[in-house]
């Protein structure tokens, strides 16, 4: 029996499941990277991968968690910019800033951002994917409280084993963060006088 055992097994050992989910999540993040037109392996559409329905449903919470952690890290990064300096490293101005109390304030303010970046790297297992999450994906969803991805089931099954396929993609800016209003329906009855 599978009492209190959450998640899908996906026909794999636990370590293989974790590796599969990490690879799917980082593959989704890496579709956002900048590629050249003729590059081999370049994604057709940024922010979208095709996989099976079960795998998409399993990887979705991991992707959402990474984006949420990155959003929290961006907040502390903005706080740290107030204490930072624009001077070149090892210059006289930088050394003065380093010996002042502002450096310790900066270090204290930036430490949650560093911890968030390390956590995302740990979850994804890919530094380049983590960099893309912090630089491109998380700033896009700063005002959105959650639901950064969607799963669309495809009509055609996978060739070979006819597995049900799905599209896992980031929600674009065209989807509003607030709920849409219900349409007003007029009654067929005439109004009473």
C-alpha positions as CSV (number, residue, x, y, z in Angstrom):
1,X,0.0,0.0,0.0
2,X,1.1,3.6,-0.6
3,X,-0.3,5.2,2.5
4,X,0.9,8.8,2.9
5,X,3.4,8.4,0.0
6,X,2.9,11.4,-2.2
7,X,4.0,11.9,-5.7
8,X,4.3,9.8,-8.8
9,X,7.0,7.1,-9.1
10,X,7.3,7.5,-12.9
11,X,8.8,4.0,-13.1
12,X,12.1,5.1,-11.6
13,X,14.2,4.9,-8.4
14,X,14.1,7.9,-6.1
15,X,17.5,9.2,-7.2
16,X,16.5,8.8,-10.8
17,X,13.2,10.7,-10.2
18,X,15.1,13.6,-8.6
19,X,17.5,13.7,-11.5
20,X,14.7,13.6,-14.0
21,X,12.8,16.5,-12.3
22,X,15.9,18.6,-12.0
23,X,16.7,18.1,-15.7
24,X,13.2,18.9,-16.8
25,X,13.1,22.1,-14.6
26,X,16.5,23.3,-15.7
27,X,15.6,22.5,-19.4
28,X,12.5,24.7,-19.0
29,X,14.6,27.5,-17.5
30,X,17.3,27.1,-20.2
31,X,14.8,27.7,-23.0
32,X,14.8,31.4,-21.9
33,X,18.5,31.8,-22.6
34,X,19.7,33.8,-25.5
35,X,20.5,31.7,-28.6
36,X,21.7,32.4,-32.0
37,X,19.5,31.7,-35.1
38,X,21.5,28.7,-36.4
39,X,22.5,27.2,-33.0
40,X,22.0,23.4,-32.7
41,X,19.5,22.5,-29.9
42,X,18.0,26.0,-29.7
43,X,14.5,26.0,-28.4
44,X,11.7,26.7,-30.9
45,X,9.7,28.7,-28.4
46,X,11.2,30.3,-25.3
47,X,9.7,29.2,-22.0
48,X,8.1,26.0,-23.2
49,X,8.9,22.3,-23.1
50,X,7.0,19.2,-24.3
51,X,6.9,16.2,-22.0
52,X,4.3,13.7,-20.7
53,X,1.4,14.8,-18.5
54,X,2.6,13.0,-15.4
55,X,6.1,14.4,-15.6
56,X,4.7,17.9,-16.2
57,X,2.5,17.7,-13.1
58,X,5.5,16.5,-11.0
59,X,8.0,19.1,-12.2
60,X,5.6,22.1,-11.9
61,X,5.9,22.5,-8.1
62,X,9.7,22.4,-8.4
63,X,9.7,25.2,-11.0
64,X,7.3,27.3,-9.0
65,X,9.3,26.9,-5.8
66,X,12.5,28.0,-7.6
67,X,10.8,31.1,-8.9
68,X,9.4,32.0,-5.5
69,X,12.8,31.6,-3.8
70,X,14.3,33.8,-6.5
71,X,11.7,36.5,-6.0
72,X,12.5,36.6,-2.3
73,X,16.2,36.8,-3.1
74,X,15.5,39.8,-5.5
75,X,13.9,41.7,-2.6
76,X,17.0,41.4,-0.4
77,X,19.2,42.2,-3.4
78,X,17.4,45.5,-3.8
79,X,17.9,46.3,-0.1
80,X,21.6,45.6,-0.4
81,X,22.0,48.0,-3.4
82,X,21.3,50.9,-1.0
83,X,24.5,50.0,1.0
84,X,26.7,49.0,-2.0
85,X,29.3,50.9,-4.0
86,X,30.0,51.4,-7.6
87,X,33.8,51.8,-7.1
88,X,36.2,49.4,-8.8
89,X,37.6,46.6,-6.6
90,X,40.8,47.5,-4.8
91,X,40.5,51.2,-5.6
92,X,40.9,53.8,-2.9
93,X,37.2,54.5,-2.8
94,X,36.4,50.8,-2.5
95,X,38.9,50.3,0.3
96,X,37.4,53.2,2.2
97,X,33.9,51.6,1.7
98,X,35.3,48.2,2.8
99,X,36.7,49.6,6.1
100,X,33.5,51.6,6.8
101,X,30.4,50.3,8.5
102,X,28.5,50.3,5.2
103,X,30.3,47.1,4.1
104,X,28.9,45.1,7.0
105,X,25.4,46.5,6.4
106,X,25.8,45.5,2.8
107,X,27.0,42.0,3.7
108,X,24.1,41.5,6.1
109,X,21.6,42.7,3.5
110,X,23.0,40.6,0.6
111,X,23.3,37.3,2.5
112,X,19.6,36.3,2.0
113,X,20.1,36.8,-1.8
114,X,23.2,34.7,-1.8
115,X,21.4,32.0,0.2
116,X,18.5,32.1,-2.2
117,X,20.8,31.7,-5.2
118,X,22.5,28.7,-3.6
119,X,19.2,27.1,-2.8
120,X,18.0,27.4,-6.4
121,X,21.3,26.0,-7.6
122,X,20.8,23.1,-5.2
123,X,17.3,22.4,-6.4
124,X,18.1,22.7,-10.1
125,X,21.6,21.4,-10.2
126,X,22.6,23.9,-12.9
127,X,24.3,27.2,-12.3
128,X,23.3,28.6,-15.7
129,X,19.6,27.8,-15.2
130,X,19.8,29.4,-11.7
131,X,21.3,32.5,-13.3
132,X,18.5,32.7,-15.8
133,X,15.9,32.3,-13.0
134,X,17.3,35.3,-11.1
135,X,18.0,37.5,-14.1
136,X,15.1,36.9,-16.4
137,X,12.3,34.8,-15.0
138,X,11.9,36.1,-11.4
139,X,11.8,39.8,-12.3
140,X,9.0,39.1,-14.7
141,X,6.8,37.7,-11.9
142,X,7.5,40.1,-9.1
143,X,3.9,41.3,-8.9
144,X,2.4,37.8,-9.4
145,X,1.6,35.9,-6.2
146,X,2.0,32.4,-7.8
147,X,1.0,30.3,-10.7
148,X,3.9,31.0,-12.9
149,X,3.5,27.9,-15.2
150,X,0.6,26.2,-16.9
151,X,0.1,22.7,-18.3
152,X,-1.7,22.3,-21.7
153,X,-2.5,18.8,-22.7
154,X,-1.7,18.0,-26.4
155,X,-4.1,16.1,-28.6
156,X,-1.6,13.9,-30.3
157,X,0.1,11.2,-28.2
158,X,3.8,10.4,-28.2
159,X,5.0,8.3,-31.0
160,X,6.2,4.8,-30.0
161,X,4.2,4.2,-26.8
162,X,1.2,6.6,-27.3
163,X,1.9,8.3,-24.0
164,X,-0.2,11.4,-23.3
165,X,1.9,14.5,-24.0
166,X,1.6,18.0,-22.4
167,X,3.1,21.4,-22.9
168,X,4.7,23.0,-19.8
169,X,5.2,26.7,-20.3
170,X,5.6,29.9,-18.3
171,X,2.5,32.1,-18.1
172,X,3.1,35.1,-20.2
173,X,2.5,38.8,-19.5
174,X,-0.8,38.6,-21.4
175,X,-2.4,36.7,-18.5
176,X,-3.4,39.2,-15.9
177,X,-2.5,38.6,-12.3
178,X,-6.0,39.6,-11.1
179,X,-9.2,37.6,-11.7
180,X,-11.3,38.5,-14.7
181,X,-14.8,39.8,-14.2
182,X,-17.8,37.5,-14.9
183,X,-19.8,38.7,-17.9
184,X,-23.1,40.3,-17.2
185,X,-26.1,38.3,-18.6
186,X,-29.3,40.1,-19.3
187,X,-32.5,38.4,-18.4
188,X,-35.0,37.3,-21.1
189,X,-37.9,38.5,-19.0
190,X,-39.1,42.1,-19.3
191,X,-38.5,44.3,-16.3
192,X,-41.5,45.0,-14.0
193,X,-42.9,48.4,-14.0
